[in-house]
C-alpha cells in the first residue's frame, strides 16, 4: 500500500497517522500515492470523530518528491498538432491534493525525517505544525533539473512569503532542519525521538476544541482569497456560532473550574 493509515484514540475522538509507504523510492509521489492521499483527505473531511492527522514517511525519509517514472516517455517529446497534453491533468491533480490537505478541518502535523524534496516540500507547506528531525533535508530542486515547481509554488509562497519562496524555488538550494526553521518552514527541530515529539505535538493540539479548530482553519484559509471586510464579516459569524455552540460553555466552565475541557488529550 502506498499509504498506510493507523488510528489511535484520544480522550475525545481520535488521531490518524498517514505514512507515505514506499521506502524503495524514498516515498516518491506516484500516481497511486497521490490518489490514496486524496481519498484519505476526502474521507477525513467528513469524519466528525477525527481530531487530527500526522503525516510522515516510512524508511527514514519523508518524501523525495514527484515520481517521473510515468512521465519518462514524454520527456523532451513535443505534442502532435491539436493533441491534448495528458501531463496537464496529472500535474493539476497534485495541486488538488495540496488544496485538500490545507482544507482539512482537523489539525495537520507533518513529521519530517530525511528527504523532503520537491513535491514533498509542498506537502510540508500544508501543515499546521512541522516537526523536523536533525536528519531532515529540504529542497525544491525542480529548476536545476529543467522542470517547473508548478503546483507547489503557491503553497511555498503562502508558507514562507514571497522573498524566501523566491530563494527556494529559483535556486534549488538545500536546507537542513535548523536552516529550514530559520526560513519559517519548520516549527520545531527534533534532536531525539521523533515519536515522542509527535506525541507531545498531538497533546498540544488536542487541547483545542475540534469545532473551534475547524472554524479557525477555515478563516485562515479564506484570508488569502477574501477581501478584508468580507473576511471580518465571516469571522464575526464564526465567533457568534462558537459562543452559542456546545464547545464554548464546556471550555469556559472547565477554565473557571481549573479543569481540563472534555476534548483535551492526556497522552
C-alpha positions as CSV (number, residue, x, y, z in Angstrom):
1,X,0.0,0.0,0.0
2,X,1.4,3.4,-0.9
3,X,-0.3,5.0,2.1
4,X,-0.5,3.3,5.5
5,X,-3.2,4.7,7.8
6,X,-3.3,3.9,11.5
7,X,-5.8,5.3,14.0
8,X,-5.4,5.9,17.8
9,X,-7.9,7.1,20.4
10,X,-7.7,10.4,22.2
11,X,-9.5,11.5,25.4
12,X,-12.2,12.6,22.9
13,X,-12.2,11.5,19.3
14,X,-9.1,10.1,17.6
15,X,-6.0,10.9,15.6
16,X,-4.7,9.2,12.5
17,X,-1.2,8.8,11.2
18,X,-0.8,8.7,7.4
19,X,2.5,7.2,6.5
20,X,3.9,7.5,2.9
21,X,4.9,3.9,2.4
22,X,7.3,3.3,-0.5
23,X,10.7,3.3,1.1
24,X,12.4,2.0,-2.0
25,X,11.7,5.3,-3.8
26,X,12.1,7.4,-0.7
27,X,8.3,7.7,-0.8
28,X,8.2,9.4,-4.1
29,X,4.8,10.8,-5.1
30,X,3.5,8.2,-7.6
31,X,0.0,8.4,-9.1
32,X,-1.1,5.7,-6.7
33,X,0.2,7.6,-3.6
34,X,-1.4,10.9,-4.7
35,X,-4.7,9.0,-5.3
36,X,-4.5,7.4,-1.8
37,X,-3.8,10.7,-0.2
38,X,-6.7,12.4,-2.0
39,X,-9.0,9.6,-0.9
40,X,-7.8,9.9,2.7
41,X,-8.4,13.7,2.7
42,X,-11.9,13.2,1.2
43,X,-12.8,10.8,4.0
44,X,-11.3,12.9,6.7
45,X,-13.2,16.0,5.7
46,X,-16.5,14.4,6.8
47,X,-15.1,12.3,9.8
48,X,-16.5,14.0,12.9
49,X,-14.6,11.7,15.2
50,X,-11.2,12.5,13.7
51,X,-9.4,15.3,15.6
52,X,-6.1,15.4,13.8
53,X,-3.7,13.9,11.3
54,X,0.0,13.2,11.4
55,X,1.7,12.9,8.0
56,X,5.1,11.2,7.9
57,X,7.2,8.9,5.7
58,X,8.5,5.3,6.1
59,X,12.0,4.1,6.0
60,X,13.8,7.2,7.3
61,X,12.7,9.6,4.6
62,X,9.6,11.8,4.3
63,X,9.2,12.2,0.5
64,X,11.6,12.5,-2.4
65,X,9.2,14.4,-4.5
66,X,7.3,13.6,-7.7
67,X,7.8,10.3,-9.4
68,X,8.8,10.8,-13.0
69,X,8.5,7.1,-13.9
70,X,5.1,7.6,-15.5
71,X,6.4,10.6,-17.5
72,X,9.6,9.1,-18.8
73,X,8.3,8.6,-22.4
74,X,7.1,12.2,-22.6
75,X,10.3,13.9,-21.6
76,X,11.5,16.1,-24.4
77,X,8.7,14.9,-26.7
78,X,6.5,17.6,-28.4
79,X,2.8,17.2,-28.8
80,X,1.2,16.5,-32.1
81,X,-0.8,19.3,-33.6
82,X,-4.1,19.6,-31.7
83,X,-3.2,16.9,-29.2
84,X,-4.4,17.4,-25.6
85,X,-1.5,17.1,-23.2
86,X,-2.2,14.3,-20.6
87,X,0.5,15.7,-18.3
88,X,-1.6,18.8,-17.5
89,X,-4.4,17.0,-15.6
90,X,-1.8,14.7,-13.9
91,X,0.1,17.7,-12.6
92,X,-3.0,19.5,-11.6
93,X,-4.2,16.6,-9.6
94,X,-1.2,17.1,-7.2
95,X,-2.3,20.7,-6.8
96,X,-5.8,19.4,-5.8
97,X,-4.1,17.2,-3.2
98,X,-2.3,20.2,-1.7
99,X,-5.6,22.1,-1.6
100,X,-7.3,19.2,0.2
101,X,-4.5,18.9,2.8
102,X,-4.7,22.7,3.5
103,X,-8.5,22.5,3.8
104,X,-8.6,19.6,6.3
105,X,-10.9,20.6,9.2
106,X,-8.5,18.8,11.6
107,X,-5.0,19.9,12.6
108,X,-2.3,18.5,10.4
109,X,1.1,17.7,11.9
110,X,3.9,16.9,9.4
111,X,6.9,15.0,10.8
112,X,9.9,15.0,8.6
113,X,12.9,12.7,8.7
114,X,15.4,12.5,5.9
115,X,14.5,13.9,2.5
116,X,11.6,16.4,1.8
117,X,12.2,17.4,-1.8
118,X,10.1,19.0,-4.5
119,X,6.5,17.8,-4.1
120,X,7.5,16.6,-0.6
121,X,8.4,20.2,0.3
122,X,5.0,21.1,-1.0
123,X,3.3,18.7,1.4
124,X,5.3,20.2,4.3
125,X,3.9,23.6,3.4
126,X,0.3,22.4,4.0
127,X,1.0,21.6,7.7
128,X,-0.3,23.4,10.8
129,X,2.9,22.3,12.6
130,X,6.1,21.0,11.1
131,X,8.5,18.8,13.1
132,X,11.9,18.2,11.5
133,X,14.4,15.7,12.8
134,X,18.0,16.8,12.6
135,X,18.4,14.3,9.7
136,X,15.9,16.3,7.6
137,X,16.9,17.9,4.3
138,X,14.6,20.2,2.4
139,X,14.9,21.5,-1.2
140,X,12.9,22.4,-4.3
141,X,15.4,21.3,-7.0
142,X,13.0,21.4,-9.9
143,X,14.6,24.3,-11.7
144,X,18.0,22.7,-11.5
145,X,16.5,19.8,-13.5
146,X,14.9,21.9,-16.1
147,X,11.4,21.4,-14.5
148,X,9.0,24.0,-13.1
149,X,7.8,23.6,-9.5
150,X,4.4,24.3,-10.8
151,X,1.8,23.1,-8.3
152,X,3.9,23.6,-5.1
153,X,4.8,27.3,-5.9
154,X,1.6,29.0,-4.5
155,X,1.8,26.9,-1.3
156,X,5.5,27.6,-0.8
157,X,4.7,31.4,-1.1
158,X,1.9,31.0,1.4
159,X,4.1,29.3,3.9
160,X,7.4,31.3,3.5
161,X,6.3,34.6,2.0
162,X,7.5,35.8,-1.5
163,X,11.1,36.6,-0.7
164,X,12.0,33.3,0.9
165,X,9.9,31.4,-1.7
166,X,11.9,33.0,-4.5
167,X,15.2,31.9,-2.9
168,X,13.9,28.3,-2.6
169,X,12.1,27.9,-5.9
170,X,14.6,29.8,-8.1
171,X,17.8,28.2,-6.8
172,X,17.0,24.7,-5.6
173,X,19.2,25.3,-2.5
174,X,19.2,22.6,0.1
175,X,18.4,23.3,3.7
176,X,18.9,21.3,6.9
177,X,16.4,21.3,9.7
178,X,17.9,24.3,11.5
179,X,18.1,26.4,8.4
180,X,14.6,25.4,7.4
181,X,13.4,26.6,10.8
182,X,15.1,30.0,10.3
183,X,13.4,30.1,6.9
184,X,10.0,29.7,8.5
185,X,9.3,26.2,7.0
186,X,9.9,24.2,10.2
187,X,8.4,24.9,13.6
188,X,10.3,22.5,15.8
189,X,13.7,20.8,15.3
190,X,13.8,17.3,16.9
191,X,17.2,16.0,18.1
192,X,16.0,12.9,19.8
193,X,13.0,10.6,19.4
194,X,10.6,11.7,16.7
195,X,7.8,9.5,18.1
196,X,8.0,11.3,21.4
197,X,8.0,14.7,19.7
198,X,4.9,13.7,17.7
199,X,3.1,12.6,20.9
200,X,3.9,15.9,22.5
201,X,2.6,17.8,19.5
202,X,-0.6,15.8,19.4
203,X,-1.2,16.6,23.1
204,X,-0.8,20.3,22.4
205,X,-3.2,20.3,19.5
206,X,-5.7,18.1,21.3
207,X,-6.2,20.7,24.0
208,X,-8.1,22.8,21.4
209,X,-11.8,22.2,20.8
210,X,-12.4,20.4,17.4
211,X,-15.2,22.7,16.1
212,X,-13.3,25.8,17.0
213,X,-10.2,24.4,15.2
214,X,-12.2,23.7,12.1
215,X,-13.8,27.2,12.1
216,X,-10.4,28.9,12.7
217,X,-8.8,26.9,9.9
218,X,-11.5,28.0,7.5
219,X,-10.8,31.6,8.4
220,X,-7.1,31.2,8.0
221,X,-7.6,29.6,4.6
222,X,-10.0,32.3,3.5
223,X,-7.8,35.2,4.4
224,X,-5.6,34.7,1.3
225,X,-8.6,34.9,-1.0
226,X,-11.2,37.1,0.7
227,X,-11.3,40.9,0.9
228,X,-10.8,42.0,4.5
229,X,-14.3,43.4,5.1
230,X,-15.9,40.2,3.9
231,X,-13.4,38.1,5.9
232,X,-14.2,40.1,9.1
233,X,-17.9,39.5,8.5
234,X,-17.3,35.8,8.2
235,X,-15.1,35.9,11.3
236,X,-17.9,37.6,13.3
237,X,-20.3,34.9,12.3
238,X,-17.8,32.2,13.2
239,X,-17.3,33.8,16.7
240,X,-21.0,34.0,17.4
241,X,-21.6,30.5,16.3
242,X,-18.8,29.2,18.5
243,X,-20.0,31.1,21.5
244,X,-23.6,29.8,21.1
245,X,-22.4,26.3,20.3
246,X,-21.6,23.3,22.6
247,X,-17.9,23.8,23.0
248,X,-17.7,27.3,24.4
249,X,-19.8,26.5,27.5
250,X,-17.8,23.4,28.2
251,X,-14.4,25.2,27.7
252,X,-15.3,28.2,29.7
253,X,-16.7,26.2,32.6
254,X,-13.6,24.0,32.6
255,X,-11.4,27.1,32.7
256,X,-13.4,28.5,35.6
257,X,-13.2,25.2,37.5
258,X,-9.5,24.9,36.7
259,X,-10.1,21.6,35.0
260,X,-9.2,20.2,31.6
261,X,-12.0,20.5,29.0
262,X,-13.5,17.2,27.8
263,X,-11.7,17.2,24.5
264,X,-8.2,17.7,26.0
265,X,-5.9,14.7,25.4
266,X,-3.8,13.1,28.1
267,X,-1.0,11.2,26.4
